[in-house]
Amino acid sequence: MPTKYVHTNLVAKDWKRIADFYEAVFDCTPLSPRDLSGDWLDKGTGVDDAHIVGMHMALPGFGEGGPTLEIFQYDVMPDHPKVVANTPGFSHIAFLVDDVAATAQKVIAHGGRPVGELVTKEVPPVGVLTFQYLYDPEDNMVEIQSWEK
């Protein structure tokens, strides 16, 4: 079987709130909820007495069986460091949208906040990019973008 991208995991302080945000703002579709614990989970995650609740959400633009956003909440979690655009490691999730300004307002209305300003720039030979970075309600970075040819 060839390699296939499956999911991205987002660990949340309040998984239901974050799942509601991604559904309302980016049209992610809730799939089956999860409630996981046991020796097998402790061994696989390297976390003692791990207990995870949450769900997978189908990402927009993909059919059934496409990659998901896996939103999990552990019973015990360390504090999260502040993430900025140049923080090493995974930085952000990006969505292609029709209207960056309108989507940014939707992000803010649902508890997010801007990281930077809305920017438009020609990127030869690809086209004109309009984008903005924002934080979701738990300060995970999201990029929204649109392209014109």
N, C-alpha and C positions, 0 to 999 in steps of 0.2 A: 504494500500500500504506500502511495507517495505521501510525503509530508503534507499536512494540512493544518492551517491556523484554526484554533478551536475557541479560545476565549481569553479575555483580559480580566484579571481579578482586581476588584476595588474593595479594600477593607474599610468599613464605615463604622462610625460611632453609633449611628442610628440607621440601620439598613433600610428600614421602611421609608424613612424620610428621603434618603438618597435615591431609592428605587422610584418613589413618587416623582422626584425631580427629573430623573432621566426619562420617565414616561411622559410627563407633562411637557417638557421642553424639547426633547429630541425624538419623541415617538418610539422609544424603545418599548418592546412588548414583553410584559411579565410572563415568565414560564413557571414551571413548578417550583414551589418554595422548598428550602432545604433546612433540615435540623439534624446535624451530624455530630456524633461523638463516638468515643470508643478507643480501644487500644490501637486499632488500625490507623485512626486519625492522628493519635499522638505520635506513632512511629513515622507516618508519612510527612507530617508537618514539622516534627521536631519540637512541638509545643506540648508540655505536660498537661494532662487533664483538659485537652482542647475540647471546646464545645462551640460549634459554629451554627448560626442561623442566617438565613438570607435567601437569595434566589438568583437564578440566571435570567437575563433579559435579552431577548432577540434584538439585534442591532438593526436599525432601519436600512433599507436598500439591499437586504439579503433575503433569499427565500428560506423556506423551512430547512433546518439543518445548517444554517449559516453560523458564523461566529457569534458569540454572546459576550455580554458584559456580566461578569459574575460578581454580585454584590454580597459580601459576607460580613458578618459581625461576630467577633469572638467575645466570650464572656469577660476575658481579661486581655487588655491591650496596653502597650506602652504609649506614651504621648507621641504625637506625630510632629516631626520637625517641619518648619515652614518651608514650602517648596516654591522656588522661583524658576523662571524660564531656564536658567543655566545650572540648576541643581543636578548633580550627577545622578544617573539612573533614569528610570522611566519618568518622563516629565509631564506629559499630558495626553489626553485623548482628543481626537479631532473629528468634527462633523462637517460635512459639506451641506450648506444651506442655501436657500434662494435669496434671502435678505439678511445680511450680517447685522445691520443696525437693529432690525426688528427682533431678531433672535437674541441679540445682546440684551435688549430690553426685557424679553421674556425670561432670560436667565436671571436678571436682577429682580424681576417681579416674583420669582420663585425662590429667592433667598441667596442667589449668587452675588458676586461683585466683580468689577473690572480688575484686571491685572495691568493692562496697558490700554492704549487708545486704539480705536478703529483706524486701520491703515489700508490704503490702496496703492498698489505698486505694479508697474508693468514688469513682467519676468520673461524676457525674450528667450526662446521663441514660444514659450508655453501659453502666454496670455496675460491678462490683467487679474491680479490677485487682490481680493479684499478680505481682510482677516482681523480678528481680535482675540486676545487671550482673556479669559475670565476664570474666576474660581467658582466652583459649585458651593452649596451650603456648608460643606465641610473642608473647604480650601483645597480641593483637588482641582488641578488646572485643566481647563477645557479650551480648545481652540475651535472657533467657528470660522468657516471660510467659504468664499464663493469665487468662481473663476469665470471670466469672459474671454472668448477667443478673439 
